[in-house]
Amino acid sequence: MPIENTNTWVRGSHTLKFGLLVSLEGKSEVASATFNETNGVFNFSGSATGDSMADFLLGRAFSYEEIALDPFGKYRWHNIEPYFKDQIKLRPNLTLTAASFDCSRPAM
């Protein structure tokens, strides 16, 4: 279950958002008797954005399942993703936005 903290600071036409997303991820592998089902299946439930198609386009899968060849594989890792977004309204019709979002690390 992810834990997320987002903070917003507003001063006039300048908005700064920053936060941290921490999640514990895992994958357990089981052996297949036929070895025909080793392709994975992603599930995009809409839990990240409220819309499953938007989750798919952003790559925010709710779950992933596969049958692998290693009967004892159990992998666990932490994702720690700090982020910030800096937005300033220069004119009524011009807003400048700069953002940084950290990518998830692969399993170790």
N, C-alpha and C positions, 0 to 999 in steps of 0.2 A: 504494500500500500504506500503510495507516494505521500510525502509531506512537502507542502509548498508554502512559502512565505513571500508575499509581494508587498512592497511599500511604495507609496506614491508621494512625491514632494512637488507642490505647485507654487510657483512664484510668478505672478503676472501671466505673461504669455509663454513661460518656460515650464515644462513638465518633465520630471525625472522619475522613472519607474525602475525599481531594482528588486531583486529577490533571489531566492535560492530554492531549488527543487532537489530533494533527496529521496531516493527510492532504493529498495532492496529488490534485486532481480534474481531470477533463478531459472534453471533448466534442468530437468531430469530426463535422462535417456533410457529407453527400454528397447530390448531386442525384438525384432520381428521374425517370426518363423519363416515367412515367405520372402522377405527382403524386397517386396514389391511396393511397400508404402513408405519409402524413405524421403519423399518430397514433403516439405513442410506446408502447413496451412495457417495463414494469418486470419485473425478475427478482428475486424474494425467495428466496434460496438457504438461509437459515438460518445464514449465516455470522456474524451479529451476536449471536444469542441461542441458536443451536443448533436452532431450530425455524422453519421458513419462515413459518408462520402468525403467530408472535409477531413476526418481522421485519416482516411486512405491517402488523400492528396498530400497531407502533411507527414505521412509516415508514422503516425501515432497508433500503432496496433495495440489493442486491448490484451490480446493473447496470441501465442504462437504454439503450434503443436507439430511434432514430427515423430516418426518412428525411426530410430537410428540403430546402428549396429553394435553400439557399446552398451551392454546390459547393466553396467555399473556407473554410468556417467551421471554425476550430480554436480552442477556448477552453480555457484552463487557469487554475486558481485553487487557492489553499491554504485549507483549513479549519483554523482554530486554535480549539479548543474547551476552555477551562478549565472545571472543574466542582468542586463540593464537596457533601458531604452531612454534616450534623451530626445525630447521633442520641443522645438521652439517655433512659435508662430511669428514669422518675419513680417508678413503683411496679411491683410484679411484673406487673400487668395493664395498665399504661399506659406507652407509649413515645411520645416526641415526636420527630418527624423534620422537618428543614428541609433543602431541597436546592436547588441552582441548576445548571442545565445550559444551556450556550450553544447556540444554534441555528446551523446552517450558513448561511454567507453566499451570496447568489446570485452567479452568474458575472459577471465584469466584462469 
